[in-house]
Amino acid sequence: MDWIHLKPADGRLMPWKNGGGRTLEILVDPPGATVDMGFGWRLSSAEVAVSGPFSAFPGLERTLLLLEGAGFVLDLGSRGQAVVRDPLIPFVFSGDWPVSASLVDGPCTDFNVMADPRRCRARVEAFRLEAPRPLDLGAATVAIFVARGTVSVPSLGLHLGQRHTLRVDAGVGALALAPGLGGAGLVVVRVDPKG
C-alpha cells in the first residue's frame, strides 16, 4: 500500500479561473497538473466570499459539499436551482453547466471534487465517524478528507487533523479509522481509472 498524508499547508493556493476568488488545491492527479493542461481528478476547497458565477470546467464532472457557513443557492439556468445548506451532502453537476451561487447568509467554505469522466470515475461519500470502524479500500485510489474533528489511523501511525487528507493507492482490504473526541466528519473519494 502506498500512501501520503497532506496538511492544508501542503496545498497549492490558486486563483479561480474566472478571477472571482481563490481555491486551495489539495490533491491533483497527475501530480503537478494544471487546469490548462488538464487532469484526471482534483480535490480542492474554496471560500465563497461573495455571490457570483462559478468557473466553467467543460467536460468535467463536479461534486460540491458545504464545509462551513449557511450555504448558498445555486442557479443552474434552465435546470432550475439547488439549495446547498446542509454540510457534507454531495451535490453533483456538470462542469459544462452555467452555475451562479447566491450566498444565504455570509461567506461559506466548500469542498470540491472534479473528475474527467473520460479518464476516471470518482465516487464521493461523506459521513460522521462516531466510533472506530474499518474503511474498505478496494482497488481504487482512496482520498480521506477530514472535514471536522480528528482521526487516527493506527496501522499507519497517523493522526489526521481537521482539513488533513490521506491518499491511499494500491490498498488492500480495509483501513481502520478511529475518531478523536467528539467524532469526526469525513469525505471519502474513491477514484477508479477508466480501463
C-alpha positions in Angstrom: 0.0 0.0 0.0 1.3 3.5 -0.9 0.0 6.5 1.0 0.6 10.2 1.5 -0.5 12.4 4.4 -1.3 16.0 3.3 -1.8 19.0 5.5 -3.5 22.3 4.4 -0.1 23.9 4.2 0.9 21.3 1.6 -1.8 22.6 -0.8 -1.5 25.0 -3.7 -3.4 28.3 -3.4 -4.5 29.5 -6.8 -7.0 32.0 -8.3 -10.3 30.8 -9.7 -10.5 30.5 -13.5 -12.9 33.4 -13.6 -10.9 35.5 -11.1 -13.7 35.7 -8.5 -11.8 34.1 -5.6 -9.1 31.6 -4.6 -9.0 27.9 -4.3 -6.8 25.7 -2.2 -5.8 22.7 -4.4 -5.5 19.7 -2.0 -4.7 16.9 -4.5 -4.4 16.7 -8.3 -3.7 13.7 -10.5 -1.4 13.5 -12.2 0.7 15.5 -9.7 1.6 19.0 -10.9 -1.2 19.0 -13.5 -2.9 22.4 -14.0 -6.4 23.4 -15.1 -5.0 24.5 -18.5 -3.1 21.2 -19.2 -6.0 19.1 -17.8 -6.1 16.5 -15.1 -7.8 13.2 -14.3 -9.2 14.4 -11.0 -8.7 17.1 -8.4 -9.7 17.8 -4.8 -9.9 21.4 -3.6 -11.5 23.7 -1.1 -12.6 27.3 -1.6 -14.0 30.2 0.4 -17.0 31.7 -1.4 -16.9 35.2 0.0 -19.4 36.9 -2.3 -22.3 35.8 -4.6 -21.4 35.2 -8.2 -20.8 32.8 -11.1 -18.8 29.6 -10.8 -15.9 29.0 -13.1 -16.7 26.8 -16.1 -15.0 23.4 -16.4 -16.2 21.9 -19.6 -16.0 18.1 -19.8 -15.6 17.6 -16.1 -18.0 16.2 -13.5 -18.1 18.2 -10.3 -19.2 17.3 -6.8 -19.6 20.1 -4.3 -20.1 19.8 -0.5 -20.5 22.6 2.1 -17.9 22.6 4.9 -18.7 25.8 6.8 -21.3 28.6 6.6 -25.0 29.0 6.0 -24.7 27.7 2.4 -25.8 29.1 -0.9 -28.4 28.7 -3.6 -27.1 27.5 -7.0 -28.8 28.9 -10.1 -28.4 26.2 -12.7 -30.1 28.1 -15.5 -32.6 26.0 -17.4 -32.0 23.2 -14.9 -33.5 25.2 -12.1 -32.0 25.8 -8.6 -30.3 23.7 -5.9 -30.1 24.7 -2.3 -26.8 23.8 -0.6 -27.4 24.4 3.1 -26.6 21.2 4.9 -22.9 20.4 5.5 -21.3 17.3 3.9 -24.2 16.5 1.5 -22.7 15.9 -2.0 -24.2 17.8 -4.9 -23.1 16.5 -8.4 -23.3 18.6 -11.5 -21.6 19.1 -14.9 -18.7 21.5 -15.3 -20.4 22.4 -18.6 -23.4 24.0 -16.9 -23.5 27.7 -16.3 -23.8 28.0 -12.4 -24.1 31.0 -10.2 -24.2 31.0 -6.4 -26.1 33.3 -4.1 -24.9 33.2 -0.5 -27.6 32.6 2.1 -26.0 34.4 5.0 -22.4 35.4 4.6 -19.2 33.6 3.4 -19.0 29.8 3.1 -16.3 27.3 2.6 -16.8 24.4 0.3 -15.1 21.2 -0.8 -14.9 20.3 -4.5 -14.2 17.1 -6.4 -13.6 17.4 -10.2 -13.1 14.4 -12.4 -12.7 13.8 -16.1 -15.2 11.0 -16.9 -13.1 10.1 -20.0 -10.2 9.2 -17.7 -11.7 8.1 -14.4 -14.8 7.7 -12.2 -14.9 9.5 -8.9 -17.4 8.4 -6.2 -17.9 10.7 -3.2 -19.2 9.7 0.2 -19.5 11.8 3.3 -20.3 10.6 6.8 -19.9 11.1 10.5 -17.4 8.9 12.2 -18.6 8.4 15.8 -16.7 5.2 16.7 -13.8 3.1 15.3 -14.6 1.4 12.0 -12.9 -0.1 9.0 -12.9 1.6 5.7 -12.9 -0.7 2.7 -10.2 0.3 0.3 -10.9 -2.0 -2.7 -8.8 -1.5 -5.8 -9.5 2.3 -6.1 -7.3 5.2 -5.2 -8.9 6.5 -2.0 -8.7 10.0 -0.6 -9.9 10.6 3.0 -10.5 14.3 3.8 -11.2 15.3 7.5 -13.8 17.9 7.3 -14.4 18.1 11.0 -12.6 16.8 14.1 -9.6 14.5 14.0 -9.0 10.9 13.0 -6.3 8.3 14.0 -5.1 5.6 11.5 -3.4 3.2 13.9 -2.0 0.9 11.2 -0.1 3.8 9.6 0.8 5.5 12.9 -1.0 8.6 11.7 -3.1 11.3 13.4 -5.1 13.3 10.9 -6.1 16.8 12.0 -9.0 18.9 10.7 -8.7 19.6 6.9 -5.9 16.9 6.6 -6.1 14.5 3.7 -4.8 10.9 3.4 -4.4 9.4 -0.1 -4.1 5.7 -0.3 -3.0 3.9 -3.5 -2.8 0.1 -4.1 -4.6 -0.5 -0.9 -5.8 -4.0 0.0 -8.6 -4.9 2.4 -9.6 -2.3 5.0 -8.1 0.6 6.8 -9.1 1.1 10.5 -10.1 4.6 11.4 -10.8 6.0 14.9 -12.3 9.4 15.6 -11.0 11.8 18.2 -13.1 13.1 21.0 -16.5 14.4 19.7 -16.3 12.3 16.5 -15.3 13.4 13.0 -16.8 14.4 9.7 -15.2 12.7 6.7 -15.4 13.0 3.0 -14.1 9.8 1.2 -13.4 10.0 -2.5 -12.8 6.8 -4.5 -11.3 7.1 -7.9 -11.3 4.3 -10.4 -9.3 4.8 -13.7 -11.1 4.1 -16.9 -9.8 0.9 -18.4 
